[in-house]
Amino acid sequence: MTRITEDLVRKRAEHNDGILATLEEVSLHQLNIDKIELLGHMCKHLRILYLQSNLIARLENLHKLKELEYLNMAVNNLTKIQNLQRCESLQKLDLTVNFLDKAGLLSVQSLQHNDHLAELYLLGNPCAEWHGYRPFIVGTLPQLRKLDGQQIPPSEGIAARQMLPGLLQQLRQELLADGIDPDKAAQAEDDSLTSDDIAETGCRDESGEMRRPWCPATRILEHRESQAQEAEAEGRRKAQQQSYCNPDDIKTQLREDFPAIQEGEDIRQKNEGKWEFTLQDSANSLAVELDVEIGRYMDTSLVKADVQPLFVRLLIKG
């Protein structure tokens, strides 16, 4: 996982000469960030904050951003809306493709006092499939002018506010039927997804392939597996480079002369240099021909031969 640090934000603030105190816009998207931190202390004048396509499971540490107007949290792991009540200037909030379900709809009420909030995006969340989704949001947040990019005419707002009490009662009843306490769902959040201990979400099919449901835990598990694979590949690459470039390793592999053959020792075929070669009788069958492909430009001074009645050896250096 990537953490939000001062160095990271400075790198992303090149358009402001790396100055954080006056920074008004910063993009921290697609960095595998799992927690919002430090921004409220370092960049109090932020107006636009891009945090889409990360692994963030909780809205937090944003209450000091009094000038924040646009917050993009699309494609993260959010399950509820919270901790934005103090973002008094917030005008546009993008929560597209997160994990707000029917219970998460109740957390929309936390935005009722964000008077300047004009645009809200919740498409791609499970809650958007609920039959009363749009009138519930419009009725709960009368200050909205757009929901999911669609204008909210005054007539729709009036109708939604009239429907809201009935929709709220129906939503609470459905949650109770699902075994969910509506009051608890609106007030509490499961922080387990920010923990290092995440249980496996899937199982292996008949072919041995892992099958996982699409959920916040799955995204984190797959990210960690990807990180482990990348680290393993990087380790192999470095080890290979070291074997090529370490003079000590090369020195131990080179031979200065033929190894001694002890009396009575069996002679076995070896090809330590992995050279391409052929060993066959000559055309007149009076000799044995050894043909070794050592390269056209190899200097003959680098080749040493030892020809004996029962064996032949070549020492090729370089």
Secondary structure, DSSP 4 states (H G I P E B T S, - for coil): -B---HHHHHHTTGGGTT-STT--EEE--SS-B----SHHHH-TT--EEE--SS------S-TT-TT--EEE--SS---S--S-TT-TT--EEE--SS---HHHHGGGGGGTT-TT--EEE-TTSGGGGSTTHHHHHHHH-TT-SEETTEE--HHHHHHHHHHHHHHHHHHHHHHHHTT--HHHHHH---GGGGSS------EE-TTS-EE--SSHHHHHHHHHHHHHHHHHHHHHHHHHHHHHH-HHHHHHH--SSPPP--TTPPP----TT--EEEEEE-TTSSSEEEEEE--TT--GGGEEEEE-SS-EEEEE--
